Amino acid sequence: MIKTHQFDVIVVGGGGAGLMAALYASRTSSTAVLSKLYPTRSHTGTAQGGVGAALGSEEEDHAEWHTFDTVKGSDYLGDQDAIEFMCSEAIQAVYELEHMGLPFSRTPEGKIAQRPFGGHTNNVTGKPVPRACYAADRTGHMILQTLYQQCIKNHVNFYDEYQVIDLILVNGAAAGVVALELLTGELHTFHAKAVIITTGGHGRIWEITSNAYSFTGDGVAITMRRGIPAEDMEFFQFHPTGIYRLGILITEGVRGRGAC
């Protein structure tokens, strides 16, 4: 017997993006999150160093400087409208996380502390500017914990360790998903008015990577099998600093302190 479930919104993936999407959706709709992991074990938890946002807590900074640094860092290949939007919205996003209860590290004055990362510069002097907002060395973990707690507060339904294996399409539109319950091997169908896929990347296709073994590209594979195109597949994001041959990640903060 295949068990069936009905929600307004289904979110596939329980990382930072999935939990934030579920949190917003749950304010007006019945929402479920399906994740092949327990949500707080998602790969967002490995992001230790911080979140870039031009708060100006430590010294002068502007979203326009952040935008230019990001455009320049992409070798001018990035979508400049999207970059401008991201950098301008980053400030409010950090404050929103703070108001949700994320325990950011603090300056002596009580402001959100910031530290330099590679590529964060004062566009007037050319010198590094502290732009990364952080919670000790566990920023990503704190983001997951904070968002998960808020989702529980909003009565989001969690289906942990459910592996989504197919997308249900009706007249070309997503109408739900099929998932395998890992504990029992049972199949479940989830019907919904909207499906949001936030399953992360597929870094494990490379022999040397710092990505977790769970990063197998399920979401991309499921949608491509159903004829939904993937965009800009050549622009795969790598963390640029690691130990040679081992794939062990070194924090972005080393370049913020002058390493190259």
Protein Blocks (a to p, Z undefined) as FASTA:
>chain_A
ZZddddfbdcedjbfklmmmmmmmmmmpccddddfbdfklpmklmmmnbccddehlmmcc
dfklmmmmmmmmnnomacfklmmmmmmmmmmmmmmmmmnopacdddfkopacddddehia
cfknopacdfbdcehjllmmmmmmmmmmmmmmnopacdehiacfbdcdeehiacbdcddd
fknopacddddfbdcddebpaklmpmbdcbdfklnolmmmmmmmnopacehkllccddfb
dcehklpacdfklmmnopZZ
